[in-house]
């Protein structure tokens, strides 16, 4: 687990099943950065991972993953899941994420190198589980049920939701921030439904396999 000052925690969120957390900290923040947190300490299922986040505005942190990049990673993962199981609920996630990304304020561009994807070290039904941008790298959870070690799509959406809440409260005159956050919350709810469905299907398949082997 990585070390951090607990007094720097400004928000705590958990995944729908209560198994993983996201701790939002303002450690090392500068006063002129217009954002509530910079680092999010994420429970990866086996350890903690510090993910730096910048909102993408002129006065946000100068480095880290932008909200657009995080949403695009979640969108790319949902596209892989939709191709794998079209009826599994990923389409609703994709539709909501597409809306959210379109609603992000103009000028919030990708990092200089863009986001790239690569296979990871764990077995996975997906062709990639690692996202990279410049010197930043994220290991995603490799399974559709979000049970194995790694950062889950739900955690990406929790980060975006928390950041957009803060950003919208700081700039209430930018109405698209509120509608963007609503779209992210739609995606989050859809992703939770998708994971629940995937776990039920996996558990039923496992039970059927156990009966078959025992018989």
FENZI-V426606 format. One line per field, one symbol per residue. ss: DSSP state (H for helix, E for strand, C for the rest). A space follows every 10 residues. Layout:
ss: ???
//
This chain:
ss: CCCCCHHHEE EEEECCCCCC EEEEECCCCC CCCCCCCCEE EEECCCCEEE EEEECCCCCC CCCCEEHHHH HHHHHHHHHH HHHHCCCCCH HHHHHHHHHH HHHCCCCCCC CCCCCEEECC CCCCCCCCCE EEECCEEEEE CCCCCCCCCC ECHHHHHHHH HHHHHHHHHH CCCCHHHHHH HHHHHHHHHH HHHHHHHHHH HHHHHHHHHH HHHHC
//
